[in-house]
């Protein structure tokens, strides 16, 4: 397959031509959806008004810059983060079902956030720390129960599904034991929503996600080597134990950071990597198409959530669950047919 070479100073990057074309198409789709989302509201804005608000400022564009733009940027970055997290765990497990929301990492992150809400003050920092800690503890539990096969195979996915069920039950118990106002807030947040997101809420999460993305850039080559098999990875000098630890940290960090702000947004991490892989016709699960597909999916789902019952904006998690359920049925059917 032909490749495209990109050179920046001393850095040289080679990317398959089809992957580059697909990535460019996804970026174009994301830009078009972003323009539509910035225009959408009780009073629609024209594209000219949107560009004027973004590049010239002024009081007339306050709603677009301060209300609509944070939500659009959050949908794009959070969707990309979830797509990356799904790609990481699907590469680790070498299984299309190995995504954070299926194997219990989302539920673990939600447990940590619930602890921060119910036992602490529930500040943004506490939510972020609780979500990451809960996701890491869930990952550690799944790893310990899957020691016979390591972080790979159907065994880990099955154990992850069981852990997900137990954590979901624990989360329900925590909500039922909480004060009524806290329980209502936690239940609404559990649906996964971008409603009311502003710049103050997303600045720190954007920085945290950026750090995890840098980590994934550093280890991406080794990750794709490991996805070909343990023996091949070892012969090419990949230190599997260290690599898996870094990948789990990055994957959990990406999904838990999103959970801390928007709640558990399910099925994006499951669907985006596989859609991106099929579009790019790649052998493994490439990170760039997965991230771009996740960004497009979450922004499109958020637009549907805003328009479906307008003027009432649904939580975006309601839409991703409905779409993701259909996708999961199709994916399971394809897996059964393949086997």
Secondary structure, DSSP 8 states (H G I E B T S, - for coil): --EEEEEETTEEEEEEHHHHHHHHHHHHHHHHHHHHHHH-SSS---HHHHHHHHHT--GGGHHIIIIIHHHHHHHHHHHHHHHHHHHHHHHHHTSTT--TTTTTHHHHHHHHHHHHHHHS---HHHHHHHHHHHHHHHHHHHHHHTTTT-S-HHHHHHHHHHHHHHHHHHHHHHHHHS-HHHHHHHHHHHT---TT--HHHHHHHHHHHHHHHHHHHHHHHHHHHHHT-HHHHHHTT--HHHHHHHHHHHHHHHHHHHHHHH----SHHHHHHHHHHHHHT-SS--HHHHHHHHHHHHHHHHHHHHHHBTTB---HHHHHHHHHHHHHHHHHHHHHHH-
